[in-house]
Amino acid sequence: MASLNRRGKLAILFFCQALFLQIQTLPLQAEVLLSDENKVNNEQNLSSSVHAKGKKGVATYYAKKYEGKRTASGSRHCPRKLTAAHQSLPLGTKVKVVNLVNRNEVYVTINDRCRKRNYPFIDLSREAARRLGFLGKGTAKVEIVPVGKES
Protein backbone atom coordinates (compact mmCIF):
# COMPACT_ATOMS: atom_id res chain seq x y z
CA MET A 1 0.00 0.00 0.00
CA ALA A 2 1.36 3.35 -0.98
CA SER A 3 1.91 5.91 1.74
CA LEU A 4 0.17 9.25 1.51
CA ASN A 5 2.23 12.09 0.29
CA ARG A 6 2.43 15.37 2.16
CA ARG A 7 -0.41 16.97 0.20
CA GLY A 8 -2.72 14.03 0.84
CA LYS A 9 -2.01 14.08 4.56
CA LEU A 10 -2.85 17.79 4.71
CA ALA A 11 -6.09 17.23 2.83
CA ILE A 12 -7.19 14.50 5.25
CA LEU A 13 -6.16 16.66 8.22
CA PHE A 14 -8.23 19.64 6.98
CA PHE A 15 -11.20 17.41 6.20
CA CYS A 16 -11.15 15.86 9.70
CA GLN A 17 -10.69 19.26 11.33
CA ALA A 18 -13.61 20.76 9.39
CA LEU A 19 -15.80 17.80 10.31
CA PHE A 20 -14.81 18.05 13.99
CA LEU A 21 -15.41 21.83 14.16
CA GLN A 22 -18.80 21.48 12.53
CA ILE A 23 -19.91 18.94 15.11
CA GLN A 24 -18.60 21.04 17.98
CA THR A 25 -20.39 24.24 16.88
CA LEU A 26 -23.85 22.73 16.32
CA PRO A 27 -24.93 23.07 20.00
CA LEU A 28 -23.58 26.61 20.07
CA GLN A 29 -25.59 27.52 16.99
CA ALA A 30 -28.72 26.05 18.58
CA GLU A 31 -28.13 28.19 21.70
CA VAL A 32 -27.77 31.28 19.52
CA LEU A 33 -31.00 30.46 17.69
CA LEU A 34 -32.82 29.92 20.99
CA SER A 35 -31.50 33.19 22.42
CA ASP A 36 -32.61 35.02 19.24
CA GLU A 37 -36.11 33.53 19.62
CA ASN A 38 -36.16 34.61 23.26
CA LYS A 39 -35.13 38.14 22.27
CA VAL A 40 -37.96 38.31 19.72
CA ASN A 41 -40.46 37.04 22.31
CA ASN A 42 -39.18 39.53 24.89
CA GLU A 43 -39.44 42.40 22.39
CA GLN A 44 -43.02 41.38 21.54
CA ASN A 45 -43.88 41.27 25.25
CA LEU A 46 -42.22 44.65 25.78
CA SER A 47 -44.07 46.23 22.87
CA SER A 48 -47.40 44.93 24.14
CA SER A 49 -46.61 46.12 27.67
CA VAL A 50 -45.63 49.55 26.32
CA HIS A 51 -49.16 49.89 24.96
CA ALA A 52 -50.71 48.74 28.23
CA LYS A 53 -48.85 51.10 30.57
CA GLY A 54 -46.37 53.93 30.39
CA LYS A 55 -42.65 53.60 29.90
CA LYS A 56 -40.04 55.93 31.29
CA GLY A 57 -37.75 57.29 28.63
CA VAL A 58 -36.14 60.34 27.07
CA ALA A 59 -37.79 63.15 25.12
CA THR A 60 -36.23 65.70 22.79
CA TYR A 61 -37.82 68.18 20.41
CA TYR A 62 -37.57 68.87 16.68
CA ALA A 63 -34.96 71.32 15.42
CA LYS A 64 -36.19 74.49 13.67
CA LYS A 65 -34.91 73.23 10.31
CA TYR A 66 -37.73 70.62 10.17
CA GLU A 67 -40.53 73.21 10.08
CA GLY A 68 -42.64 72.62 6.99
CA LYS A 69 -40.95 69.32 6.10
CA ARG A 70 -43.06 66.23 5.39
CA THR A 71 -43.50 63.70 8.19
CA ALA A 72 -43.96 59.93 7.87
CA SER A 73 -47.73 60.41 7.95
CA GLY A 74 -47.54 62.77 4.95
CA SER A 75 -48.49 65.96 6.81
CA ARG A 76 -46.11 68.89 7.13
CA HIS A 77 -44.41 69.44 10.47
CA CYS A 78 -45.71 72.45 12.36
CA PRO A 79 -43.82 73.30 15.58
CA ARG A 80 -46.95 74.94 17.05
CA LYS A 81 -49.01 71.72 16.95
CA LEU A 82 -48.89 68.99 19.58
CA THR A 83 -47.29 66.20 17.55
CA ALA A 84 -44.47 63.73 18.08
CA ALA A 85 -42.27 61.11 16.45
CA HIS A 86 -41.89 57.62 17.91
CA GLN A 87 -40.04 54.57 16.65
CA SER A 88 -42.77 51.94 17.04
CA LEU A 89 -46.14 53.34 18.09
CA PRO A 90 -48.68 53.40 15.22
CA LEU A 91 -49.14 56.69 13.40
CA GLY A 92 -52.20 58.52 14.70
CA THR A 93 -51.85 57.21 18.25
CA LYS A 94 -52.58 59.71 21.04
CA VAL A 95 -49.90 59.67 23.72
CA LYS A 96 -49.73 61.29 27.14
CA VAL A 97 -46.20 62.50 27.87
CA VAL A 98 -45.38 63.40 31.50
CA ASN A 99 -42.21 65.29 32.45
CA LEU A 100 -40.83 63.38 35.45
CA VAL A 101 -39.07 66.45 36.90
CA ASN A 102 -41.97 68.93 37.12
CA ARG A 103 -44.93 66.56 36.50
CA ASN A 104 -46.21 68.67 33.57
CA GLU A 105 -48.12 66.60 31.05
CA VAL A 106 -49.21 67.02 27.45
CA TYR A 107 -51.21 64.92 24.98
CA VAL A 108 -49.62 64.56 21.55
CA THR A 109 -50.41 62.66 18.35
CA ILE A 110 -47.76 60.42 16.77
CA ASN A 111 -47.35 61.54 13.16
CA ASP A 112 -43.70 60.75 12.40
CA ARG A 113 -40.97 58.16 12.91
CA CYS A 114 -37.60 58.55 14.59
CA ARG A 115 -34.58 56.28 14.47
CA LYS A 116 -34.56 53.13 16.58
CA ARG A 117 -32.92 53.25 19.98
CA ASN A 118 -32.39 50.74 22.77
CA TYR A 119 -34.49 52.76 25.20
CA PRO A 120 -37.94 54.41 25.08
CA PHE A 121 -37.65 57.66 23.15
CA ILE A 122 -40.00 60.31 21.79
CA ASP A 123 -39.29 63.37 19.65
CA LEU A 124 -41.79 66.17 20.40
CA SER A 125 -42.85 69.34 18.61
CA ARG A 126 -41.48 72.58 20.07
CA GLU A 127 -44.89 73.52 21.50
CA ALA A 128 -45.14 70.21 23.35
CA ALA A 129 -41.60 70.70 24.71
CA ARG A 130 -42.54 74.23 25.85
CA ARG A 131 -45.61 72.94 27.69
CA LEU A 132 -43.52 70.22 29.35
CA GLY A 133 -41.00 72.85 30.41
CA PHE A 134 -37.80 71.68 28.73
CA LEU A 135 -37.67 73.85 25.60
CA GLY A 136 -34.10 75.16 25.43
CA LYS A 137 -32.72 72.38 27.64
CA GLY A 138 -32.52 69.74 24.91
CA THR A 139 -33.78 66.58 26.62
CA ALA A 140 -36.02 65.56 29.50
CA LYS A 141 -36.85 62.35 31.33
CA VAL A 142 -40.47 61.55 30.61
CA GLU A 143 -43.09 58.87 30.93
CA ILE A 144 -44.72 57.86 27.63
CA VAL A 145 -48.27 56.53 28.02
CA PRO A 146 -50.25 55.53 24.89
CA VAL A 147 -53.87 56.63 25.28
CA GLY A 148 -55.47 55.41 22.06
CA LYS A 149 -56.04 56.03 18.38
CA GLU A 150 -56.94 59.55 17.22
CA SER A 151 -60.57 59.74 16.13
Secondary structure as UniProt FT lines:
FT   HELIX           6..52
FT   STRAND          55..61
FT   HELIX           64..66
FT   TURN            67..68
FT   TURN            72..73
FT   TURN            79..80
FT   STRAND          83..86
FT   TURN            91..92
FT   STRAND          93..99
FT   TURN            100..102
FT   STRAND          105..112
FT   STRAND          121..124
FT   HELIX           126..132
FT   TURN            135..137
FT   STRAND          140..149
//
